[in-house]
Structure formats: C-alpha cells, structure tokens
Amino acid sequence: MNILISPISEITAHPFLLIFFILLIFLLYSFKQYSLKHSEKKFIKKFLKKYFKIDESKVLTHTEFEKIIDKTLINYFFALLICFFIGFGIGDGNFLSKRIKNGDLKFEKYGQTLTFNSGEKKEIYLVNTNSLYYFYVVKGQKTVEISPIGTIQSIAKNK
C-alpha cells in the first residue's frame, strides 16, 4: 500500500512537486493539441519519421495520428515521472546523508523524543516512516536506526 500512496504523498507534500506535476500535464496536453491542429508541420512529420518510422509523405487519418500522439505522450509522461522521482529520491537521500555525516541535523527545531514500550527514551531526528518501521537518527550518532512500530509507545515533538 505504501508503494501506491508514496508518489501521491510526495507530490502533495512539496509545493514544487505539485506545481511541476501540474505544469507537466499542461505542457503535454498543449503539445498534443498543437500537434493535432498542425499535423502538417515539418518538425512533427520528422518526429513521426524518427520515432515511428512513418514516411513524411504518408497521409495519416486524424484518428491514426491522434492514437500515435496519445501513445507517445503517455510514454513520455511516465518516463519523465519515473526519472523525476528517481532523481528526487537520489538527491534527497544524498542531501540527508551529507547532513548526517556532518552532524548538521537540527534536533532543536525538528527533533522528537521517542519513547519505547520498555520506557527508554531517545532524542531523535525522524528521517521517515512507513507502515511497519520508523527510520531515525539518535542525537549524537551518525547512523540511521530502524525500529518496528510495535516497539514504540509514543513520539513527541521537542519544544
């Protein structure tokens, strides 16, 4: 379930991603509309020849042309989306890794106190969570620790 919801939560959590996603859909839709209205343009015919091996002199019906454009734009959309999320994940992970190595995590502002079922408390920087585990860095350490949700009694934000 996390795999299905994760991209949606990433898009809505960051305003930049939401704007990028909306802009991407708008641009692809605009390109489709432009291509359908101006199918005789030279660059569109070159595009069809290069990617679909369709001769520039061949006359396509409006329906055939629309199917080709739809298929192409859907493939481009998903390729861009996958590349964007992979790049965003790698970049975000590298940034967090450098902050952990340099000890630049802001425990005072973003830190939390983790209380285990045994009563033990740790001051942590919460990296991420999923439906089964908490991923966190304990104050003063430079490694990410993982704890199952069932072993944790509460998490309180530091003030």
N, C-alpha and C positions, 0 to 999 in steps of 0.2 A: 504494500500500500504506500509506503514511503516513497518508492521509486516513482509512482504515478503522481503523487502530490508535490514532490520536491520541486520540479520545474515551475509549477504554478506558484508555490510559496516564494521561490526565488524571484520570479518576475514581479510579484506584488510587494515584496519586501523592500526592493530597491527602486526608487523613482526612475533612475537612469535606465534600468532594465525595462520597466514598463513603457517608458517613452520610446526606447529603441524597438521594442516589440511592436508597438502600435505603428511607428514610423515604417518599419519593415513591411508590415502588412499593407499599409497605404501605398508605399512605393511599388510593391509587386502588383497590386491591383491597378495602379495608374499605368504601369508598363503594359499590363495586359490590355487595358482599354485603348491605349495608344497604338499598340501593335494591331489590334483588331480594326481600328479605324484607318490605319496607314500601312496595310499589309503589302502595299506595292513599293514601299521604301527600300532602297538598296541595302542598307545595313540589316534590315530584317530578313531579306532574302539571303544575304550572306550568312546570317545566323542560322537559318534553316539548312543551308547547304553544308555548313561546317558541322553542326551537331546532329543533324538528321539525315544527311546525305541526300537531301531533296534538291534536285536541279532547280536553279533560279528560273528557268524558262517554264517549268511545270506549273500549271494552274491548279491551285487547290480550291476546294469549295470552302465556304465560310465555316461550315461545321468541322471539316477536317483541320483547317487552320486553327480553330478555337481549341480543339482537342489537343493538338500539338503544343500550343502555347500553355494550356492548363497543365498538362503533364510536366512540361519544362519548369514552369514556375513553382509547382508543388515540390518538385525535386530540389530546385534551388532554395526554396524556403526551408525545407527540412535540413539540407546540407548546411545552410547558414546558421540555423538554430543549433544544430549539434555542435558545429565548430565554435559558436559563441559560448555555449555552456561549458564545453571542454576548456576553452581558453580562459573563461571566467573562473572556473574551478582551479585550474593550474595556477593562475595569477593570484587568486585569493589564498590558496594554500602556500605558495612561496612567500607571500607577504606575511602571513601568520607565522610561518616557520622562522623567518628572519626576526620577527618581533620576539618570538620565544627564545631564540638563541641569544639575542642581545639583551634580554630581560626588559623589554620595553612595554610589557603588558600593563595596562592601567588598572591595577587591583582596587585602587581607591574609588575610581569612578565607575568601573564596570564589574568589579569583583562581587563575589557572592560567598555566603557561608553555607557549606554543605554539611548536613547532619545525617550521619548513618544510623541504621537501626540499632547499632550497638551503643550509640550515644557519642561516638567520636565525631569531632567537628574539624573541618578543614576550611581554610580560607582559599577560595579558588577563583580562577578565571574560566568561565564556562565557554568552551570552544564551540560545541554543537551538541545536539541531542537527536536521537531517533526514537522509534517506538520501543526499543529494548535497552539502550545504553545512553549514559552521559559521558561526554568527552570533555576533559578539563585539565587545566594546569594548576598545580598546587603552588601557592605563593612561595617563592624562593627556589623553586625547582625549574628545570628546563626540559622536562619531558611531559608528554601528554599521557594522562592516565584515563582508563576506561572503567566505569562501574556500571553494573546492571541496575536498572531502575528499581528492582525489588529490594536492593540493599540500602536504598536511600530513603530516609524518613522525610526530610524537608530540605528545601533550598530557600535561603533568604538573601535578599539584596543587601549589600553593605551600604550604610548611610554616611 
